Amino acid sequence: MEVAIFGKSFGEVFFNNCHQLFDYLYEKGTKIHIYRPFYDFLLKKVNIKPEVAGFFDEPDELPSVDMLFSIGGDGTFLQAVTFVQSAGVPIVGINSGRLGFLADISRDELPVALEEIDSGEYKIKDLSLLELTTPKNLVGDFNYALNEFAVHKQDSSSMITIHTYLNNEYLNSYWADGLIVSTPTGSTAYSLSVGGPIMHPSSQGIIITPIAPHNLTVRPLVVPDEMELTLKVEARGGKFLASLDSRSVVVDESTELKIRKAGFSVRMVERSNQSFYSTLRNKLMWGADRRN
């Protein structure tokens, strides 16, 4: 097997697990390509000098591999998506900290999960993305988001107005601090924190969630994912913030934003016994109250 490894820095609590991961890959004769900044971190901080077939620093340097291992948290997984892009390489999310929705293989589960992956005992889950279209590529060449696209006011004072259209039909003008357009995968991320609904990752919908709306009757809305959204923003200072997952830029209010479901999906490796519902219970601590 040939794999790529992408990661960020992590704490000492994961050092032994990281040694365990590389020892297992060496034992299986795996050919490894690694993200160079992560290699440097392993060398300096973790005292690991991985034996690798090559390095990559940019998305276009990622070779053809069977899988990509993302080591970190959900944020690291989102960054890994910007490297895989539309290549269709399955991503394995290994969590170096607390349980995540995307990086859902915990430290304790790592040995068993590696055996399952090696023996082919896993599922591939296709996750939809959002595509942002603007007159210029605002955030570089990869104008896609796995979790959400959001617009925000740039300062801490006045609200912005977001005129919103669905398939060119007027929906509403949101007076708010911002607006989140989320995928089902992103329903447990930023959108959830401002009152958005939870959707199963396999659902075919897009969530529109206002951030601190002026009118309390304005609620989150779920629309079919074949619809195209158009946003026209008015801001007092003439500019606002726009973000695709963790990447954000300042945008002039004259810019029209179009968001739709991307024409490709991200492939995520999921353990055969892993369930979205069990992850919800563990991550959101459902049932943790002793009164239940």
C-alpha positions in Angstrom: 0.0 0.0 0.0 1.1 3.6 -0.7 -0.1 6.4 1.6 0.3 10.1 2.2 0.5 11.5 5.7 -0.6 15.0 6.5 -0.6 16.5 10.0 0.0 19.4 12.3 1.7 19.7 15.7 0.3 17.8 18.6 0.9 17.3 22.3 3.0 14.7 24.1 -0.1 12.6 24.8 0.0 11.4 21.2 3.8 10.8 20.9 3.7 7.1 21.7 0.7 6.6 19.3 2.6 8.3 16.5 5.5 5.9 17.0 3.0 3.1 17.0 1.5 4.3 13.7 4.8 4.5 11.8 6.0 1.2 13.3 2.9 -0.5 11.9 3.3 1.1 8.5 7.0 0.0 8.3 6.0 -3.5 9.4 3.5 -3.7 6.5 6.0 -2.4 4.0 3.9 0.7 3.3 5.3 3.3 1.0 5.0 6.7 2.7 4.8 10.2 1.3 4.7 12.9 4.0 3.8 16.6 4.3 7.2 18.2 4.8 6.4 20.6 7.7 4.9 17.7 9.5 8.0 15.6 8.9 10.1 18.5 10.4 7.8 18.5 13.4 8.2 14.8 13.9 12.0 15.0 13.6 12.4 17.9 16.1 9.7 17.3 18.7 8.6 13.6 18.6 12.1 12.1 17.9 10.8 10.2 14.8 12.7 10.2 11.6 10.2 8.6 9.2 11.6 6.6 6.2 9.7 8.1 3.3 9.5 7.8 -0.4 8.9 11.5 -0.9 7.6 14.8 0.4 4.9 17.2 -0.6 4.3 20.9 0.4 1.6 21.9 -2.0 -1.6 20.2 -3.3 -0.1 19.7 -6.8 2.8 17.8 -5.3 0.6 15.1 -3.7 1.4 11.9 -5.5 -1.1 9.2 -6.5 -1.7 7.2 -3.3 -4.2 4.7 -1.9 -5.1 6.7 1.2 -4.2 9.9 3.0 -3.8 9.8 6.8 -4.8 13.1 8.5 -3.2 13.3 12.0 -4.7 16.0 14.2 -8.3 17.2 14.7 -11.2 18.1 12.5 -9.4 21.3 11.5 -6.4 19.3 10.2 -8.9 17.0 8.3 -10.3 20.1 6.6 -6.9 21.2 5.6 -6.2 17.7 4.2 -9.2 18.1 2.0 -7.5 21.1 0.3 -4.6 18.8 -0.7 -6.8 15.9 -1.9 -9.3 18.1 -3.7 -11.1 16.2 -6.4 -8.5 13.3 -6.7 -10.8 10.9 -4.9 -8.2 9.8 -2.4 -9.8 8.4 0.7 -8.9 10.3 3.9 -8.3 8.5 7.2 -8.9 10.9 10.2 -6.7 10.0 13.2 -7.5 12.2 16.2 -4.4 13.2 18.3 -6.7 14.9 20.9 -10.3 14.6 21.7 -12.9 12.8 19.6 -13.9 14.6 16.4 -16.6 14.2 13.9 -14.1 13.9 10.9 -11.0 12.8 12.7 -12.9 10.0 14.5 -10.2 7.4 15.1 -9.1 8.0 18.7 -5.7 7.2 20.3 -7.1 4.1 22.0 -8.7 2.8 18.8 -5.7 3.3 16.6 -4.1 -0.2 16.8 -7.4 -2.0 16.0 -8.3 0.6 13.3 -5.0 0.1 11.5 -5.6 -3.7 11.4 -9.1 -3.1 10.0 -7.8 -0.8 7.3 -5.1 -3.2 6.4 -7.6 -6.1 6.1 -10.1 -4.0 4.1 -12.7 -4.0 6.9 -13.9 -0.4 6.6 -16.4 1.7 4.7 -16.0 4.6 2.4 -18.3 7.5 3.1 -18.8 10.2 0.4 -19.1 13.7 1.8 -20.6 16.6 -0.2 -18.8 20.0 -0.6 -19.9 23.5 -1.4 -18.5 25.4 -4.3 -18.1 29.2 -4.2 -18.2 31.1 -7.5 -17.1 34.7 -7.7 -15.8 37.1 -10.4 -12.3 36.4 -8.9 -11.0 33.4 -6.9 -11.3 34.9 -3.5 -9.5 32.2 -1.5 -7.1 30.8 -4.1 -7.6 28.0 -6.6 -9.7 25.7 -4.3 -13.0 27.5 -3.8 -14.6 24.6 -2.0 -15.7 23.9 1.6 -16.5 20.6 3.3 -18.2 22.2 6.4 -19.5 25.6 5.5 -19.2 28.9 3.7 -19.9 32.0 5.9 -20.1 35.7 5.6 -19.5 37.9 8.6 -19.4 41.6 9.5 -15.9 42.9 9.5 -16.0 45.0 12.6 -17.7 44.6 16.0 -20.4 47.3 15.6 -23.1 47.3 12.9 -24.8 44.4 11.3 -24.6 43.5 7.7 -27.5 42.9 5.3 -27.4 39.7 3.2 -29.8 39.6 0.3 -30.3 35.9 -0.4 -31.7 34.2 -3.5 -32.5 30.5 -4.3 -32.2 29.7 -8.0 -32.5 33.4 -8.6 -35.8 33.6 -6.6 -35.6 36.1 -3.7 -35.7 34.4 -0.3 -34.9 37.0 2.3 -32.7 39.9 3.4 -31.0 38.9 6.6 -30.1 41.6 9.0 -27.5 39.8 11.1 -23.9 39.5 12.2 -23.5 37.0 9.4 -24.9 34.0 7.5 -23.7 30.4 7.4 -24.3 28.1 4.4 -23.5 24.6 5.6 -23.3 21.0 4.2 -24.8 18.1 6.2 -21.2 17.3 7.4 -20.9 20.9 8.6 -24.2 20.8 10.5 -22.3 19.7 13.6 -19.7 22.5 13.3 -20.2 26.3 13.2 -23.9 26.1 12.2 -24.7 24.0 15.2 -23.1 26.6 17.5 -25.6 29.3 16.4 -28.7 27.1 16.6 -28.7 25.2 13.3 -30.1 21.7 12.9 -28.1 18.5 12.9 -28.3 16.6 9.6 -27.1 13.1 8.8 -23.9 13.3 6.6 -25.7 11.3 3.9 -28.6 13.8 3.7 -29.0 15.8 0.5 -29.6 19.3 1.7 -28.0 22.7 2.4 -28.5 24.6 5.7 -28.9 28.4 5.7 -28.3 29.6 9.3 -28.2 33.3 10.3 -25.8 34.5 12.9 -27.5 36.7 15.6 -30.3 37.9 13.3 -32.1 41.1 14.2 -35.5 39.5 13.7 -36.0 36.6 16.1 -38.5 35.0 13.8 -35.8 34.4 11.2 -34.8 30.8 11.7 -32.4 28.3 10.0 -33.7 26.8 6.8 -32.8 23.5 5.0 -33.1 23.5 1.2 -32.4 20.8 -1.4 -28.8 20.6 -2.4 -29.5 21.0 -6.1 -30.4 24.7 -5.5 -27.9 27.5 -6.2 -27.7 30.3 -3.6 -26.8 33.9 -4.5 -25.7 36.3 -1.8 -25.5 40.1 -2.2 -24.1 41.7 0.9 -24.4 45.3 2.2 -21.9 46.4 4.9 -21.5 49.9 6.5 -17.8 50.0 5.8 -18.2 48.6 2.3 -16.4 45.3 3.1 -17.2 42.1 4.9 -15.5 38.8 5.7 -16.1 35.6 3.8 -14.8 32.2 4.8 -14.6 28.7 3.3 -14.0 26.4 6.3 -10.9 27.8 8.0 -9.8 30.1 5.1 -11.1 33.7 5.2 -10.7 36.8 3.2 -12.0 40.4 3.2 -14.5 41.0 0.4 -15.9 44.2 -1.2 -19.6 44.5 -0.9 -19.9 44.8 -4.7 -19.0 41.1 -5.0 -21.8 38.7 -5.8 -21.4 35.3 -4.2 -22.8 32.1 -5.7 -22.8 28.9 -3.7 -23.8 25.4 -4.9 -23.1 21.8 -4.3 -19.7 20.8 -5.8 -19.5 18.3 -8.6 -17.3 16.0 -6.6 -17.2 14.6 -3.1 -14.6 13.9 -0.4 -14.1 10.2 0.4 -13.7 9.5 4.1 -12.6 6.2 5.5 -15.0 5.0 8.3 -14.6 2.0 10.5 -17.2 -0.7 9.9 -18.5 -0.4 13.5 -18.5 3.4 13.5 -21.9 5.1 13.7 -22.8 8.7 13.2 -25.3 8.3 16.1 -22.7 6.9 18.5 -20.4 9.8 17.5 -23.2 12.3 18.3 -23.7 10.7 21.8 -20.0 10.7 22.6 -19.1 14.1 21.1 -22.2 16.0 22.4 -22.4 13.9 25.6 -26.0 12.9 25.0 -27.1 10.7 27.9 -24.2 11.9 30.2 -26.8 13.4 32.5 -27.3 10.9 35.4 -31.0 11.7 35.4 -31.4 10.0 31.9 
